[in-house]
Amino acid sequence: MKLYVGMDLHSTNVVTQIINEEDSVVYRKKQGCDLYQILKGLEPFQTEIEGIAVESTMPIRLLPKIMERKSRFRPILQSAAHT
């Protein structure tokens, strides 16, 4: 089943939520901005994730680190400042 990740990035925490094709939440977690912990949370779903969208009102500091890991995901960036 295809899964879609949404991340709400703040200066001290990130809320990550995964939904399926039927808009049912299959994972939701609020945690600190620790890249290792964020990726560890996504790991069980990695073969089914179709994309990741990141919403942020601050400069996105984690995104370059995520992309350095040669992720197969192409981010969809959404800034509250530009909506």
Backbone hydrogen bonds in HBPLUS format (Angstrom, degrees):
<---DONOR---> <-ACCEPTOR-->    atom                        ^
c    i                          cat <-CA-CA->   ^        H-A-AA   ^      H-
h    n   atom  resd res      DA  || num        DHA   H-A  angle D-A-AA Bond
n    s   type  num  typ     dist DA aas  dist angle  dist       angle   num
A0003-LEU N   A0048-GLU O   2.91 MM  45  5.61 150.6  2.00 145.8 140.7     1
A0050-GLU N   A0003-LEU O   2.80 MM  47  5.81 171.9  1.80 165.3 162.4     2
A0004-TYR N   A0019-ILE O   2.89 MM  15  5.41 157.8  1.94 156.2 162.8     3
A0019-ILE N   A0004-TYR O   2.92 MM  15  5.41 160.5  1.96 153.7 158.2     4
A0005-VAL N   A0051-GLY O   3.03 MM  46  6.26 174.2  2.04 157.9 159.5     5
A0053-ALA N   A0005-VAL O   2.84 MM  48  6.17 161.2  1.87 149.9 154.6     6
A0006-GLY N   A0017-GLN O   2.85 MM  11  5.33 162.3  1.88 160.2 166.0     7
A0017-GLN N   A0006-GLY O   2.92 MM  11  5.33 159.5  1.96 158.1 163.8     8
A0007-MET N   A0053-ALA O   2.78 MM  46  6.18 149.9  1.87 158.5 167.6     9
A0055-GLU N   A0007-MET O   2.72 MM  48  6.08 168.6  1.74 171.8 176.0    10
A0008-ASP N   A0015-VAL O   2.88 MM   7  5.12 160.9  1.92 146.1 152.2    11
A0015-VAL N   A0008-ASP O   3.04 MM   7  5.12 159.6  2.08 135.1 140.1    12
A0009-LEU N   A0055-GLU O   2.83 MM  46  6.09 159.3  1.87 170.8 176.7    13
A0010-HIS N   A0013-ASN O   2.83 MM   3  5.24 152.7  1.90 166.7 174.2    14
A0014-VAL N   A0031-GLN O   2.77 MM  17  5.61 154.9  1.83 163.3 171.5    15
A0031-GLN N   A0014-VAL O   3.01 MM  17  5.61 161.6  2.05 150.2 154.9    16
A0016-THR N   A0029-LYS O   2.83 MM  13  5.36 166.8  1.85 159.3 159.2    17
A0029-LYS N   A0016-THR O   2.88 MM  13  5.36 153.1  1.95 152.3 160.3    18
A0018-ILE N   A0027-TYR O   2.81 MM   9  5.03 159.3  1.86 145.0 147.0    19
A0026-VAL N   A0018-ILE O   2.83 MM   8  5.65 164.7  1.85 151.0 156.3    20
A0020-ASN N   A0024-SER O   3.01 MM   4  5.56 147.1  2.12 143.2 152.6    21
A0023-ASP N   A0020-ASN O   3.00 MM   3  5.30 155.3  2.07 120.8 120.7    22
A0034-ASP N   A0032-GLY O   2.82 MM   2  5.51 139.7  1.98 103.2  91.2    23
A0038-ILE N   A0034-ASP O   2.99 MM   4  6.26 158.8  2.04 158.5 165.4    24
A0039-LEU N   A0035-LEU O   2.94 MM   4  6.12 173.1  1.95 159.8 160.8    25
A0040-LYS N   A0036-TYR O   2.90 MM   4  6.01 150.4  1.99 144.1 153.3    26
A0041-GLY N   A0037-GLN O   3.02 MM   4  6.19 148.8  2.12 141.3 148.3    27
A0042-LEU N   A0038-ILE O   3.18 MM   4  6.54 141.9  2.34 142.2 152.5    28
A0043-GLU N   A0039-LEU O   2.97 MM   4  6.04 132.6  2.21 144.1 156.4    29
A0045-PHE N   A0042-LEU O   2.93 MM   3  5.59 150.1  2.02 124.6 133.7    30
A0046-GLN N   A0043-GLU O   3.20 MM   3  5.14 166.2  2.22 109.8 114.0    31
A0048-GLU N   A0045-PHE O   2.90 MM   3  5.62 154.6  1.97 126.7 134.6    32
A0076-ILE N   A0052-ILE O   3.23 MM  24  6.59 147.5  2.34 146.1 153.4    33
A0054-VAL N   A0076-ILE O   3.25 MM  22  6.48 152.0  2.33 146.7 153.9    34
A0078-GLN N   A0054-VAL O   3.15 MM  24  6.26 159.4  2.19 166.2 161.4    35
A0056-SER N   A0078-GLN O   3.33 MM  22  6.87 148.1  2.44 154.6 163.6    36
A0065-LYS N   A0062-LEU O   3.02 MM   3  5.36 117.3  2.43 107.4 122.9    37
A0066-ILE N   A0062-LEU O   2.98 MM   4  6.28 153.8  2.04 156.1 164.6    38
A0067-MET N   A0063-LEU O   2.93 MM   4  6.17 165.0  1.95 160.1 163.5    39
A0068-GLU N   A0064-PRO O   2.90 MM   4  6.08 139.8  2.06 141.6 152.4    40
A0069-ARG N   A0066-ILE O   3.15 MM   3  5.55 146.1  2.27 106.1 115.4    41
A0070-LYS N   A0067-MET O   2.99 MM   3  5.45 145.8  2.11 118.3 120.5    42
A0082-HIS N   A0079-SER O   2.97 MM   3  5.38 152.6  2.04 110.9 119.1    43
A0083-THR N   A0080-ALA O   3.45 MM   3  5.29 172.7  2.46 102.5 104.1    44
